[in-house]
């Protein structure tokens, strides 16, 4: 039997947990798995938990502290690679291959966890494809990505795919109560704001990230009311990091979707940002349905650009122009 404690710290995704436990119990784990879904859903945590269950001990307990290292080895059976700077380096995979050439104990599993695999280049991809075509005995690859569509189809076809979706409110609440105690009321606002994203909910509960909500509201106000919104917002956004930009784009999308909910006549409790209901109603006259749809498309394109490490100033330049065009301002 698989020790369920390895998966206990993960909020949501019960179906994926059950599937992984079953595969481990019957010793039918695929030689390569892709964990895919939006950032902040718990994909890497799930991969670490599965690796722990496979080798019967808790591994990579502080995996987030290992980022930027060439390669992390936990004893002789677990390896962890993550981007150095903005991408995974070919030399990291070369070193991993060298380590895999050394035989482990007969019958023992070796797990290679590669985080943000969407950042690999062509040479890395070709090397990885070759090893996936002829996988070493008892070696399992966990490939974690926010953007599976960037990966080579030939790589995807050689992997089992586990897709992570936003966590339902009840599942999120049950997980938080299990891990932190309390009642649903203690977490209700963070869950509503979080939109099913585990990391966002945890950050809000820990007092982080609320400033990005205010920036998102300021962005929509400027686009609606300011005499020179383009110049004003580019000044404000000049110091934003990739992480700030991603969060602000996401929150702006939440505001726009709440506008659509209110305009549709749905019950007030259907909106996510209840605390900002009056602000949303105030902005509604400035945004037609078409402008909202166009704005959401611009936010999606901006998010994609940040994933691809486009300079944030260029991202905001594009998003701001698109929003002004949607309103007929340019």
N, C-alpha and C positions, 0 to 999 in steps of 0.2 A: 504494500500500500504506500502511496505517496503521502509524505508528511504535509498536511494542509497548511502548516504554520509558515511555510515558505511563501505562500500566496496571501497570507492574512493581511499584510500591510497595503495591499492594492485595493483601491476603491473602484467598484464597478467591474464590468467585463466578466461577469460570472460564467457566461457561455464559453468564453475563451479559456478561462481557468479550467473549467470542466473538461474541455477538449484536450488541453495540454496534459492534465493529470491522467486522463485515460490513455493517451499515447505513451506516456512514460510508464504507466503500470503494465501495459502489454508489450513494452519494449518495441514499439513501432514508430518511434520518433523519426520524421523525415530527416534526410541528411542536410537539408537547407530549408529554412523558414524565413519568410519576409513578414515582419510586423509593420503594418502601414496604417497611417491615419494622421490626423492633425497633430500639431505640436501640443504637448501638455496633457495628453490623454492617458499616459502611463505605459507606453509601449516598451521603453527601455527597462522600466521596473519589472514588467512582466517577463521580459527576456532574462533578466537577472534571476528572477524567482524560478523560472523553468530550469535555468542552468543549475541553480542550487538544488532543486529537486532531483536532477539527473545525477549529480555527483554526491548527493546525500550529505551536504553541509552548506552552510550559508556562505556565499561567495560575493566578492566585489561589494562589500557592505557600504563602502563610501565611494561608489563608482563615479559620482559627479565630481569628486576631487581629482579624478584621474584624467580629466580632459586636458588636452594639449601634450600629453605624454606620448612618446613614440609607440610604445606597446606596453600594456600592463599584463602581467602574468600572475595568476592566483594559483600557487602550487604548479603542478605540471599538467593540469587538465582544463584550465579555464584561461582564455585570453580575451583581452578587451582592446579594441581599437576605436578611437574617436578622432574627429578632425583636428589637425594641427593648424591653427589659424582658421582659414575659411574652407579647408578641404582636407580629405584624407590623402596621404602621400603614398606614392608607389613603394617607397622604401619601407613603410610600415608593413605592407603586404609581403614584401620580400622577406623581412625578418620573421613574419608569421609563418611563411612557408618553410623557412629553415627550422623553426621550432617543431613544426608538424612532421618533418622528416624524421625526427627522433621518435622512436616507438615508445608509447606509453605502456603501462602494465597491460598484459593480455586481457582483453575483454572490458577494459575500462573506457569510459566515454571521455572525449575531449571536446570542449565547446569553444567556438570562436564567435564572439559577439562583436559585430561591427556597427557602430552607431553613426547615424546620418550618412548612410551608404549612398544617398543621392549626390554626395559631393565628390565621388570618385571621378577620375579622368579616364580617357580611353585605354591607356596602358593598364591601369589598375583593373578596369572592367574586363579586359581581355585575359589578364592573369587569373582573375577570380572565376571567369567563365570556364577556363580550362580545368581548374581544380573542382568546379561543380560538375563538370562533365565526367570526371574520373575521381570521385571523392575518396580520400583516404579512409581506411577502415576505422569505424568507431569515432569518426569526427563529425560534428554537427555544427553548421553555421547558422547563427541568428543574425539576420540583416534587418536593421531598424531604419525606417525612413519616413519622412513627412511627405515625400513626393514620389510615389511609386511610378508615376508616368514618365519620369526622367530616366529610369533604369532601362537597360537594354531588354527588349522582349525575350531574347534568348536566355538572359539571366532569370527573368521572372518565370519563364516556362519550366525552369529546373528547380523551382522552389514551391513549397506549400505557402499559401498566403493567408495570413490572419489579419483581417481588417478591423480596426478599432473605430467605433462610432462614439459620439458624445454620450455621456452617461446620463441615463434618465434621472429625473429629480428624486424619485423614491429610492432608487439604487444609490444615488449620491448620499442622500440623507442616512440611509441604513449604514453605509460605510463609515461616514463621519461619526455617527453615534457609537458604532462598534469600536472605532479607534480612539475617539476623544471623549466619549460619554456625552451627557446632556440630552436634549430633546430636539425635535425638528425645529422648534421656534428659535433655538440658538443658531441655526444654520440657514434659516429660510431665506434671508436677504442675500447672503453670499451665493446660495444655490441659484436663486433667481437671476442674479447678475452673471453668474459663471457660465450659463449657457451650456452646461454639460462638460465643461473643460475642468478637469481635476486640478491642474496646477493653478488655474485662475482662481478657483474657489478657495484653495488652500492659501494662496497669496492674500486674498481679500480677508480671510479669517485671521491672518497674521499681520494685518494692517498694511499690506503692500498693494500697489497697483491702482488704488482709488484715484490717484492724480491723473492717470491716463484716461479715466472716465471723464474727468473735468476737461482735459485737453480735447477729447472728442466732441464734447458739447460746445466748447469754445470754437472749434473748427467749423461746426455747422452754423453757429451764430455769425461768425465772420463771413462765411460764404453767403449767408442770407442778408446781412445788414451792413457790413462795412463798406466804406467808399472805395477802398483799395485792398480787397481781400487777398489778392495774389501776393503782393509785396508784404503785407502784414503777416500772413501765415508763414511765408518762407523765412521771415526773420525769426518768428517764434520757433519754428521747427528746425532751425539750423544746428542746434545742439543735440537733437534726438539721436539715440542709438538705434540699431536695427531692432532691438527688443522693444524700445519705446514705440517705434513706428508700427511694428506688428500689432502691439496691443491697442494703440490709438485707432488704427485702421479697423481692428475687430470691434472695438466699442462703438465707433462711428456706424458700422453696419448694424449693430444692435439698436442704436437710436433710430436709424432709418426703418428697420423692420417694425419697431414699436409704433412709428408713425403710421405705417400701413395697417397695423392692427387697430389702432384708434380710428383711422379713417374708414375702416371696414365696418365699424359699428360693433365690434366684438366687446365682450364684457371687460371692464377695466382690469380685472385680475389676470387677463391674458398677456399683458405687457410684461417685459422682463424688468425694465428699469422703473419700477413703480414710484420710487422716491423722486424721479425726475418727470413725472407725468405732466405737471404744469408747464415745465420747460418745453416738453415735446409738443404740447398743445399750442404753445406760443409760436413755435417754429413751423407748425403745419401749413399755414397760409403761404409760406415762401417756397414750399416744395410740392410740386405736382406729382402725380403718380409716375409719370414718365421720367421726371427728374430723379425720383427716388430709385427707380429701376436702373437708370443710367449711372447713378451714383454708386449703387451696389456693384455694378459691373466694373467701375473704376477702382473700387476698393479691392475686388478680387484680383484685378490685374496688378495693382500695387503690391498686394500681399505676395503674389507670384514673383514679382521683381525682387522683393526683399529676400525671399527664399533663394533666389539666384545671385544674391550678394550685389545687386545693383546699388550704387551710391544712394543713400537715403534722401539726399537733396534732390536728386533726379526723380526719385519716386514721388516725393511731395510736389515737385514741379508738375509732373504728369497728372497726379490725382487732383491737384488744385485747378489746373486748367480744365480737366474733364468736368469737375463740379460746376465751374463757372459756365462752361458751354451748356451743361444740362439746364441751367437756369436762364440761359440766353444772355449771359453777361459778357461773353467774348465773341 
